[in-house]
Amino acid sequence: MSIGAAAEFFREYGRYQRERDKLLGAANAAEEQRQENIRLRELLELKEKTDMSFTVCRVIGREPTNWLSCIILDKGRNAGIELNQPVLKYAGLAGKVIEVFPESAKVLLISDVNSRVVAIVQRTRQEGLLEGMGGGMCRLKYLSLDAEIELGDAVVTAGGGGVYPKGLLVGHIESVRVDRGGLYKSCIVRPSAALRSLEEVLCLKSVSVTAAF
C-alpha cells in the first residue's frame, strides 16, 4: 500500500470511529432518557394513587462523610421543602429531610445508624423500632417474644410522632432472631426502596393522611 493510500485509509478509519462514537453516544443518551422516563412515571403513578401532596426531587449528591446513608436533593426551602419531611421512592420509604437550604436539602436514609422509625409488621400488627444498620439494611427491634413473624412479611410505618404517616411501606423481613438476654425478638429488614441507587424521590408535603399503598 502506498503512503498516500495508507494516509487515506487512516483518514477514513478516523471518520468511521468518530461517527461510531457519535452514534454510541446518542444511543446511550436515549437509553438514559428512557430509564429516567420510567422512574418518573413510577413516581407520578404513586402521586396519583394517593391523596398526599409531593414534591419531586432529583438526587444530586451524597454526603461525603456518610456516603451510603445521606443524599442531597436539588430542591430546598425555596421549593417548599421542610425539615422532617418523609422522602419516598415508588417502592417505599427512603428517609426524611434533616437539613434544608434555599436550593437543596439533605436526607437521612432509613439505613443510617442514626435513623429511628416506629414500624409494625403489616400482617400481624406487631410494633417495634426500626433502626438503620448501615450498608443499606435495617433492624426491627423490641418485638415481643410471642410475636408471629414470617420471612417476607412486610414492614410499614406505625404513624404517630408527626413525621411519618401510617402505612408507608418500609421493607420486608429477611431474618428473625431472639436478642441477647432473651427478652425480645428482632428482625433484619431489607428496605423496599433501592437506597444505593436513588436518582429521583418524592418529598411528602402532608403527613396528616394515611398512605394508600
VEXFIBA-130361 format. One record per residue: residue number from 1; residue in three letters; x, y, z of N, C-alpha, C in turn. Coordinates in steps of 0.02 Angstrom, whole numbers, always signed. Example, Ala and Ser with C-alpha at 12.3 -4.5 7.8 and 13.67 -1.06 7.14 Angstrom:
2
(1,"ala",(+660,-284,+390),(+615,-225,+390),(+660,-165,+390))
(2,"ser",(+642,-112,+354),(+684,-53,+357),(+645,+2,+394))
//
This chain:
213
(1,"met",(+43,-60,+0),(+0,+0,+0),(+44,+62,+0))
(2,"ser",(+28,+108,-44),(+68,+169,-48),(+57,+213,+13))
(3,"ile",(+102,+262,+21),(+95,+308,+77),(+30,+347,+72))
(4,"gly",(+13,+368,+10),(-49,+406,+1),(-110,+365,+17))
(5,"ala",(-109,+302,-5),(-166,+258,+8),(-173,+244,+83))
(6,"ala",(-116,+234,+115),(-117,+221,+187),(-146,+281,+225))
(7,"ala",(-125,+342,+204),(-149,+402,+237),(-225,+409,+228))
(8,"glu",(-249,+393,+167),(-321,+398,+154),(-360,+346,+196))
(9,"phe",(-329,+286,+202),(-361,+234,+242),(-369,+257,+314))
(10,"phe",(-317,+285,+343),(-321,+307,+413),(-368,+366,+422))
(11,"arg",(-373,+409,+370),(-422,+463,+374),(-493,+436,+376))
(12,"glu",(-506,+387,+332),(-572,+356,+330),(-587,+319,+395))
(13,"tyr",(-535,+285,+419),(-545,+249,+481),(-560,+297,+539))
(14,"gly",(-526,+354,+540),(-539,+404,+592),(-610,+430,+587))
(15,"arg",(-634,+443,+525),(-702,+467,+516),(-752,+415,+540))
(16,"tyr",(-737,+352,+524),(-781,+297,+545),(-785,+294,+622))
(17,"gln",(-727,+300,+654),(-725,+297,+727),(-765,+354,+758))
(18,"arg",(-757,+414,+730),(-793,+472,+756),(-869,+463,+748))
(19,"glu",(-889,+437,+690),(-960,+426,+677),(-988,+372,+723))
(20,"arg",(-949,+320,+733),(-971,+267,+779),(-978,+293,+849))
(21,"asp",(-929,+333,+873),(-933,+361,+940),(-994,+406,+948))
(22,"lys",(-1009,+444,+894),(-1066,+488,+897),(-1131,+448,+903))
(23,"leu",(-1136,+393,+865),(-1196,+351,+868),(-1202,+317,+936))
(24,"leu",(-1146,+293,+962),(-1147,+262,+1028),(-1168,+311,+1082))
(25,"gly",(-1143,+373,+1076),(-1162,+425,+1124),(-1236,+440,+1121))
(26,"ala",(-1263,+444,+1060),(-1335,+458,+1051),(-1377,+401,+1079))
(27,"ala",(-1355,+339,+1066),(-1392,+281,+1091),(-1391,+279,+1168))
(28,"asn",(-1334,+296,+1197),(-1329,+296,+1270),(-1373,+351,+1299))
(29,"ala",(-1374,+410,+1268),(-1416,+464,+1293),(-1490,+445,+1288))
(30,"ala",(-1508,+411,+1234),(-1578,+390,+1226),(-1598,+339,+1280))
(31,"glu",(-1551,+293,+1296),(-1566,+243,+1347),(-1571,+276,+1416))
(32,"glu",(-1528,+324,+1431),(-1533,+360,+1494),(-1600,+397,+1500))
(33,"gln",(-1622,+427,+1445),(-1686,+462,+1444),(-1743,+413,+1455))
(34,"arg",(-1739,+354,+1423),(-1791,+304,+1431),(-1796,+281,+1504))
(35,"gln",(-1738,+268,+1535),(-1737,+246,+1604),(-1765,+300,+1651))
(36,"glu",(-1747,+362,+1638),(-1772,+417,+1679),(-1848,+423,+1672))
(37,"asn",(-1873,+416,+1611),(-1945,+420,+1599),(-1982,+365,+1638))
(38,"ile",(-1953,+305,+1641),(-1983,+250,+1679),(-1987,+268,+1753))
(39,"arg",(-1931,+294,+1780),(-1930,+311,+1851),(-1980,+367,+1867))
(40,"leu",(-1982,+418,+1825),(-2028,+473,+1838),(-2101,+451,+1831))
(41,"arg",(-2114,+406,+1784),(-2182,+380,+1776),(-2204,+342,+1838))
(42,"glu",(-2158,+304,+1868),(-2174,+268,+1930),(-2191,+317,+1986))
(43,"leu",(-2152,+371,+1991),(-2165,+421,+2043),(-2232,+455,+2032))
(44,"leu",(-2248,+470,+1969),(-2312,+502,+1954),(-2370,+455,+1969))
(45,"glu",(-2360,+391,+1956),(-2412,+342,+1972),(-2425,+339,+2047))
(46,"leu",(-2371,+345,+2086),(-2378,+346,+2159),(-2418,+407,+2180))
(47,"lys",(-2404,+464,+2151),(-2440,+525,+2168),(-2514,+517,+2153))
(48,"glu",(-2530,+485,+2096),(-2599,+476,+2076),(-2636,+426,+2120))
(49,"lys",(-2600,+379,+2151),(-2630,+327,+2192),(-2647,+351,+2262))
(50,"thr",(-2622,+409,+2281),(-2634,+434,+2348),(-2662,+505,+2345))
(51,"asp",(-2688,+528,+2402),(-2712,+597,+2405),(-2661,+641,+2443))
(52,"met",(-2600,+616,+2447),(-2547,+655,+2480),(-2515,+703,+2430))
(53,"ser",(-2484,+754,+2456),(-2451,+804,+2414),(-2376,+794,+2415))
(54,"phe",(-2345,+792,+2355),(-2274,+778,+2349),(-2237,+832,+2310))
(55,"thr",(-2173,+836,+2321),(-2127,+873,+2278),(-2077,+824,+2249))
(56,"val",(-2071,+822,+2183),(-2023,+778,+2151),(-1954,+811,+2153))
(57,"cys",(-1904,+774,+2177),(-1835,+800,+2181),(-1787,+751,+2149))
(58,"arg",(-1732,+779,+2124),(-1678,+737,+2097),(-1623,+732,+2150))
(59,"val",(-1592,+674,+2151),(-1534,+664,+2195),(-1472,+690,+2158))
(60,"ile",(-1440,+740,+2188),(-1382,+771,+2154),(-1316,+755,+2189))
(61,"gly",(-1319,+718,+2244),(-1257,+701,+2278),(-1269,+660,+2340))
(62,"arg",(-1214,+639,+2370),(-1216,+602,+2433),(-1168,+635,+2482))
(63,"glu",(-1184,+631,+2545),(-1142,+661,+2596),(-1073,+627,+2596))
(64,"pro",(-1019,+663,+2583),(-953,+632,+2577),(-932,+592,+2638))
(65,"thr",(-952,+615,+2697),(-930,+581,+2758),(-977,+524,+2778))
(66,"asn",(-1032,+516,+2740),(-1081,+465,+2757),(-1111,+440,+2692))
(67,"trp",(-1069,+413,+2648),(-1084,+404,+2577),(-1147,+364,+2564))
(68,"leu",(-1159,+312,+2602),(-1216,+269,+2588),(-1279,+286,+2626))
(69,"ser",(-1276,+336,+2671),(-1332,+348,+2716),(-1365,+416,+2710))
(70,"cys",(-1335,+463,+2675),(-1364,+529,+2665),(-1361,+548,+2591))
(71,"ile",(-1416,+578,+2567),(-1417,+602,+2498),(-1433,+677,+2497))
(72,"ile",(-1414,+710,+2443),(-1427,+781,+2434),(-1477,+790,+2377))
(73,"leu",(-1529,+830,+2389),(-1581,+842,+2339),(-1571,+909,+2305))
(74,"asp",(-1600,+915,+2245),(-1592,+976,+2206),(-1643,+1030,+2222))
(75,"lys",(-1685,+1019,+2273),(-1734,+1070,+2294),(-1727,+1080,+2368))
(76,"gly",(-1746,+1141,+2390),(-1741,+1157,+2460),(-1797,+1203,+2483))
(77,"arg",(-1780,+1249,+2527),(-1830,+1293,+2558),(-1870,+1331,+2506))
(78,"asn",(-1837,+1353,+2453),(-1873,+1393,+2402),(-1925,+1353,+2364))
(79,"ala",(-1920,+1286,+2368),(-1970,+1243,+2335),(-2019,+1213,+2385))
(80,"gly",(-2016,+1237,+2447),(-2062,+1213,+2498),(-2039,+1153,+2537))
(81,"ile",(-1977,+1133,+2529),(-1951,+1076,+2568),(-1939,+1098,+2640))
(82,"glu",(-1959,+1055,+2687),(-1953,+1072,+2758),(-1920,+1015,+2797))
(83,"leu",(-1896,+1032,+2856),(-1866,+981,+2899),(-1915,+926,+2915))
(84,"asn",(-1890,+865,+2919),(-1927,+806,+2939),(-1979,+782,+2888))
(85,"gln",(-1978,+810,+2828),(-2023,+784,+2778),(-2003,+712,+2759))
(86,"pro",(-2050,+665,+2757),(-2033,+598,+2734),(-2013,+599,+2661))
(87,"val",(-1967,+557,+2643),(-1943,+552,+2573),(-1957,+481,+2549))
(88,"leu",(-1990,+476,+2492),(-2013,+411,+2467),(-1985,+396,+2398))
(89,"lys",(-1980,+333,+2384),(-1972,+307,+2317),(-2035,+268,+2301))
(90,"tyr",(-2047,+252,+2238),(-2107,+216,+2221),(-2114,+153,+2262))
(91,"ala",(-2058,+118,+2274),(-2060,+54,+2310),(-2071,+62,+2384))
(92,"gly",(-2059,+121,+2413),(-2068,+128,+2484),(-2029,+186,+2514))
(93,"leu",(-2027,+188,+2581),(-1996,+242,+2618),(-1920,+241,+2608))
(94,"ala",(-1892,+301,+2598),(-1819,+307,+2590),(-1787,+341,+2650))
(95,"gly",(-1820,+392,+2679),(-1790,+427,+2735),(-1829,+490,+2752))
(96,"lys",(-1794,+539,+2782),(-1825,+602,+2799),(-1775,+659,+2790))
(97,"val",(-1801,+718,+2780),(-1759,+778,+2771),(-1731,+799,+2839))
(98,"ile",(-1665,+809,+2843),(-1634,+829,+2907),(-1601,+897,+2903))
(99,"glu",(-1588,+923,+2843),(-1561,+990,+2835),(-1591,+1021,+2773))
(100,"val",(-1607,+1086,+2778),(-1637,+1121,+2721),(-1599,+1185,+2706))
(101,"phe",(-1584,+1196,+2643),(-1551,+1256,+2619),(-1596,+1287,+2566))
(102,"pro",(-1581,+1348,+2544),(-1626,+1379,+2494),(-1637,+1338,+2432))
(103,"glu",(-1585,+1307,+2405),(-1591,+1270,+2342),(-1574,+1196,+2347))
(104,"ser",(-1568,+1169,+2407),(-1552,+1098,+2415),(-1573,+1075,+2484))
(105,"ala",(-1570,+1009,+2494),(-1588,+981,+2558),(-1550,+915,+2568))
(106,"lys",(-1538,+898,+2631),(-1505,+835,+2647),(-1555,+787,+2677))
(107,"val",(-1550,+724,+2655),(-1596,+672,+2678),(-1558,+617,+2714))
(108,"leu",(-1582,+599,+2773),(-1554,+542,+2810),(-1593,+480,+2789))
(109,"leu",(-1559,+431,+2760),(-1592,+370,+2738),(-1607,+325,+2797))
(110,"ile",(-1658,+283,+2789),(-1679,+240,+2845),(-1626,+188,+2863))
(111,"ser",(-1578,+178,+2819),(-1524,+130,+2834),(-1468,+160,+2876))
(112,"asp",(-1469,+226,+2886),(-1418,+258,+2927),(-1423,+236,+3000))
(113,"val",(-1367,+228,+3033),(-1368,+204,+3103),(-1401,+254,+3150))
(114,"asn",(-1410,+316,+3129),(-1444,+365,+3170),(-1519,+369,+3157))
(115,"ser",(-1544,+330,+3109),(-1615,+332,+3091),(-1656,+289,+3138))
(116,"arg",(-1714,+316,+3158),(-1762,+280,+3200),(-1832,+290,+3172))
(117,"val",(-1868,+236,+3161),(-1937,+239,+3135),(-1979,+188,+3174))
(118,"val",(-2034,+211,+3204),(-2080,+164,+3235),(-2118,+129,+3179))
(119,"ala",(-2115,+62,+3180),(-2144,+24,+3124),(-2181,-37,+3151))
(120,"ile",(-2222,-67,+3107),(-2260,-126,+3126),(-2254,-178,+3071))
(121,"val",(-2259,-241,+3092),(-2264,-296,+3043),(-2336,-293,+3016))
(122,"gln",(-2343,-283,+2952),(-2409,-269,+2924),(-2459,-325,+2936))
(123,"arg",(-2438,-387,+2930),(-2484,-443,+2935),(-2510,-454,+3005))
(124,"thr",(-2467,-447,+3055),(-2485,-463,+3124),(-2495,-401,+3168))
(125,"arg",(-2476,-342,+3144),(-2482,-278,+3180),(-2436,-274,+3240))
(126,"gln",(-2384,-315,+3243),(-2334,-311,+3296),(-2292,-249,+3286))
(127,"glu",(-2283,-210,+3339),(-2247,-146,+3334),(-2177,-152,+3362))
(128,"gly",(-2130,-118,+3328),(-2061,-116,+3352),(-2027,-52,+3329))
(129,"leu",(-1963,-47,+3343),(-1924,+12,+3323),(-1876,-8,+3268))
(130,"leu",(-1882,+25,+3211),(-1839,+11,+3154),(-1777,+56,+3158))
(131,"glu",(-1718,+25,+3160),(-1656,+63,+3162),(-1613,+46,+3101))
(132,"gly",(-1576,+96,+3077),(-1530,+83,+3022),(-1470,+44,+3045))
(133,"met",(-1445,+1,+3001),(-1386,-39,+3017),(-1326,-18,+2975))
(134,"gly",(-1336,+28,+2927),(-1284,+42,+2878),(-1285,-11,+2824))
(135,"gly",(-1250,+1,+2770),(-1247,-48,+2716),(-1313,-59,+2681))
(136,"gly",(-1360,-13,+2688),(-1423,-19,+2653),(-1475,-63,+2688))
(137,"met",(-1463,-83,+2750),(-1509,-128,+2786),(-1533,-96,+2851))
(138,"cys",(-1588,-126,+2878),(-1618,-102,+2941),(-1631,-161,+2987))
(139,"arg",(-1643,-144,+3051),(-1662,-195,+3100),(-1724,-171,+3137))
(140,"leu",(-1774,-215,+3141),(-1835,-201,+3179),(-1827,-233,+3247))
(141,"lys",(-1825,-192,+3300),(-1810,-215,+3367),(-1870,-212,+3414))
(142,"tyr",(-1862,-245,+3471),(-1909,-242,+3527),(-1977,-272,+3510))
(143,"leu",(-1978,-324,+3468),(-2039,-362,+3457),(-2047,-413,+3514))
(144,"ser",(-2108,-425,+3535),(-2119,-472,+3590),(-2099,-542,+3570))
(145,"leu",(-2080,-582,+3619),(-2056,-650,+3606),(-2109,-693,+3572))
(146,"asp",(-2173,-679,+3586),(-2226,-719,+3555),(-2251,-689,+3489))
(147,"ala",(-2216,-639,+3464),(-2236,-608,+3401),(-2231,-659,+3345))
(148,"glu",(-2284,-664,+3305),(-2285,-709,+3248),(-2254,-674,+3188))
(149,"ile",(-2194,-695,+3170),(-2156,-663,+3116),(-2138,-716,+3064))
(150,"glu",(-2146,-699,+3001),(-2127,-744,+2947),(-2080,-707,+2899))
(151,"leu",(-2033,-743,+2871),(-1988,-713,+2821),(-2030,-688,+2763))
(152,"gly",(-2014,-628,+2741),(-2052,-597,+2686),(-2108,-552,+2709))
(153,"asp",(-2125,-552,+2774),(-2177,-508,+2799),(-2159,-435,+2784))
(154,"ala",(-2209,-397,+2764),(-2200,-326,+2751),(-2197,-287,+2816))
(155,"val",(-2155,-235,+2817),(-2150,-190,+2874),(-2170,-121,+2851))
(156,"val",(-2215,-88,+2889),(-2241,-22,+2870),(-2235,+26,+2929))
(157,"thr",(-2239,+90,+2915),(-2235,+140,+2968),(-2297,+135,+3012))
(158,"ala",(-2287,+147,+3077),(-2341,+141,+3125),(-2381,+206,+3132))
(159,"gly",(-2353,+262,+3107),(-2387,+326,+3115),(-2374,+355,+3184))
(160,"gly",(-2398,+416,+3194),(-2386,+450,+3257),(-2318,+482,+3257))
(161,"gly",(-2307,+529,+3302),(-2243,+563,+3307),(-2235,+622,+3260))
(162,"gly",(-2282,+632,+3214),(-2282,+691,+3172),(-2234,+690,+3114))
(163,"val",(-2200,+634,+3101),(-2154,+632,+3044),(-2180,+587,+2989))
(164,"tyr",(-2191,+523,+3005),(-2212,+475,+2954),(-2286,+458,+2961))
(165,"pro",(-2325,+464,+2908),(-2394,+443,+2912),(-2398,+367,+2917))
(166,"lys",(-2453,+342,+2940),(-2462,+270,+2949),(-2468,+234,+2882))
(167,"gly",(-2435,+177,+2878),(-2445,+133,+2821),(-2396,+139,+2764))
(168,"leu",(-2343,+179,+2771),(-2293,+183,+2718),(-2251,+119,+2718))
(169,"leu",(-2245,+88,+2661),(-2205,+27,+2657),(-2132,+43,+2671))
(170,"val",(-2101,+4,+2715),(-2030,+12,+2732),(-1988,-42,+2698))
(171,"gly",(-2008,-104,+2706),(-1969,-158,+2677),(-1998,-225,+2697))
(172,"his",(-1957,-278,+2691),(-1980,-346,+2706),(-1929,-382,+2750))
(173,"ile",(-1954,-426,+2792),(-1912,-461,+2840),(-1871,-515,+2806))
(174,"glu",(-1806,-515,+2822),(-1761,-565,+2793),(-1738,-617,+2843))
(175,"ser",(-1737,-600,+2907),(-1717,-649,+2959),(-1746,-627,+3026))
(176,"val",(-1752,-676,+3071),(-1780,-663,+3137),(-1735,-697,+3189))
(177,"arg",(-1726,-664,+3246),(-1688,-695,+3300),(-1712,-668,+3367))
(178,"val",(-1694,-705,+3419),(-1707,-681,+3487),(-1646,-643,+3510))
(179,"asp",(-1656,-582,+3534),(-1600,-540,+3555),(-1565,-569,+3616))
(180,"arg",(-1503,-546,+3626),(-1464,-566,+3684),(-1502,-549,+3749))
(181,"gly",(-1507,-597,+3792),(-1545,-588,+3854),(-1613,-620,+3849))
(182,"gly",(-1635,-636,+3789),(-1698,-672,+3779),(-1761,-634,+3796))
(183,"leu",(-1758,-568,+3792),(-1817,-528,+3810),(-1859,-508,+3750))
(184,"tyr",(-1828,-501,+3692),(-1864,-478,+3633),(-1841,-516,+3572))
(185,"lys",(-1881,-510,+3519),(-1861,-532,+3452),(-1840,-471,+3412))
(186,"ser",(-1795,-482,+3364),(-1778,-429,+3317),(-1774,-460,+3247))
(187,"cys",(-1781,-418,+3196),(-1783,-442,+3127),(-1737,-399,+3084))
(188,"ile",(-1704,-430,+3037),(-1668,-392,+2985),(-1718,-376,+2930))
(189,"val",(-1720,-313,+2911),(-1768,-289,+2861),(-1730,-260,+2802))
(190,"arg",(-1747,-283,+2742),(-1719,-255,+2681),(-1767,-201,+2655))
(191,"pro",(-1745,-138,+2652),(-1790,-85,+2627),(-1815,-100,+2557))
(192,"ser",(-1878,-83,+2545),(-1907,-93,+2478),(-1877,-45,+2427))
(193,"ala",(-1861,+15,+2449),(-1829,+64,+2404),(-1755,+47,+2397))
(194,"ala",(-1730,+48,+2336),(-1660,+34,+2323),(-1618,+95,+2344))
(195,"leu",(-1597,+97,+2407),(-1567,+157,+2435),(-1499,+173,+2405))
(196,"arg",(-1465,+123,+2377),(-1398,+135,+2349),(-1402,+166,+2279))
(197,"ser",(-1461,+166,+2249),(-1465,+190,+2179),(-1521,+240,+2169))
(198,"leu",(-1535,+281,+2220),(-1588,+331,+2213),(-1566,+386,+2165))
(199,"glu",(-1611,+404,+2119),(-1598,+459,+2073),(-1652,+513,+2075))
(200,"glu",(-1714,+492,+2084),(-1770,+539,+2094),(-1811,+514,+2153))
(201,"val",(-1836,+561,+2193),(-1876,+543,+2252),(-1934,+591,+2259))
(202,"leu",(-1980,+574,+2304),(-2037,+617,+2320),(-2032,+640,+2392))
(203,"cys",(-2036,+706,+2403),(-2039,+733,+2470),(-2113,+744,+2488))
(204,"leu",(-2135,+710,+2539),(-2205,+713,+2559),(-2220,+778,+2596))
(205,"lys",(-2267,+816,+2569),(-2284,+881,+2599),(-2332,+874,+2657))
(206,"ser",(-2381,+831,+2650),(-2432,+824,+2701),(-2426,+758,+2736))
(207,"val",(-2424,+758,+2803),(-2420,+695,+2840),(-2483,+683,+2881))
(208,"ser",(-2538,+716,+2862),(-2598,+711,+2901),(-2646,+658,+2875))
(209,"val",(-2625,+619,+2824),(-2668,+569,+2795),(-2633,+502,+2796))
(210,"thr",(-2671,+448,+2789),(-2642,+381,+2788),(-2623,+362,+2717))
(211,"ala",(-2566,+332,+2709),(-2544,+311,+2643),(-2592,+260,+2615))
(212,"ala",(-2598,+261,+2547),(-2646,+217,+2514),(-2611,+165,+2473))
(213,"phe",(-2549,+147,+2490),(-2515,+95,+2451),(-2476,+51,+2499))
//
